[in-house]
Amino acid sequence: MDEAVRFLKAIKSSDKTLLITHNDGDGLCSGAIVYTLMKERGVEPDVKITNVMKDITGLEGYDKVIMTDVSPPRVPKDERILIIDHHKRKEKPECPFVNPAFETSSVPSCSALCYRLYEKAGGEKNLKWVALLGSYSDRMLEESLPLIKLTPQEKRTYLIGGQLDPALTRTTLLFLAGYLQKDVSEDILKIMIESIEKEDPLHAWTEKHGKAKHLYRIIDEAEEETLRVIRECKEKTWKDARLVYVHAGKTKYRIKRLLVDYLRLKHPGKVVTVSVDEEEEASFSTRSPGPDLTRIVPEAVKGIPGAVHGGHPGAYGTNVPRRYREKFVENLARALSKPF
């Protein structure tokens, strides 16, 4: 972490800087925290929002590049790049990085890591609530609290019974729009940055009929589409593998997250996976209550050309060419039927 702090402190206002972050709630909170630090240091970074599983391109012409909550398959050996991440990787990147997944199985959210770096680098604001939102969104609140270090008064403000205050969860609902429609993630990041500037954790909610109106409309429409899929699509199960699978086909919105949350609550104790068709790919979202998906999914994609994947032990994303959709599911069932 000290190397990352030195990297951040060394960025000059004259440096052409690129901030790359993931398009989920944890990534957007991470990006908002680092963006705020850069602004406080007189830096106006360009921002790119991407998917954690894809290679990163377009780094030419930048003096500094900061990646938050992204773990691209190939990272060039380059001292201009700082990676702040928590996804499990096979090999350490050959550039400055922070990633506790190399050292421990109890991994905090990336937004908690970014908050800690923000504080160590001399950040001026109390952004603990931003780190809490990102941690809750990534289902890593418990693992992240030791890094966020709430005071007793802050615990009474932000938490109830160790969980995020329901009032704050109104803001996390906005992150769902970024899952559902990729091209609105930039709008969500802008609202989060505004929230920080106004020091208002519920700014996104107060803009429900204003700047965020189109985002809440996406959520409402996607929920209706999800209910239709639940009514019409059949569940496929493997008893010995404790696996439940639903293929939603081509959908208007990327409703995998809504579907997989429905299935994991309907089938406690089972691994659930959902796929949707996206152009030439089948895109999967998988959740596990026990088996480590960072070991199981890499085994399931063996022999499938063009597969890209990444995630955490309990939540994992995978894209495969559509013609290999059924093969991936069968491989996943086979991998889950083995002792673990």
Secondary structure, 3 states (H helix, E strand, C coil): CHHHHHHHHHCCCCCCEEEEEECCHHHHHHHHHHHHHHHHCCCCCEEEEECCCCCCCCCCCCCEEEEECCCCCCCCCCCCEEEECCCCCCCCCCCCEECHHHCCCCCCCHHHHHHHHHHHCCCCCCCHHHHHHHHHHCCCHHHHHHHHCCCHHHHHHHEECCEECHHHHHHHHHHHHHHHCHHHHHHHHHHHHHHHHHCCCCHHHHCCCCCCHHHHHHHHHHHHHHHHHHHHCCCEEECCCCEEEEEEEECCCCCHHHHHHHHHHHCCCCEEEEEEEECCEEEEEEECCCCCHHHHHHHHCCCCCCCEEEECCCEEEEEEEHHHHHHHHHHHHHHHHCCC
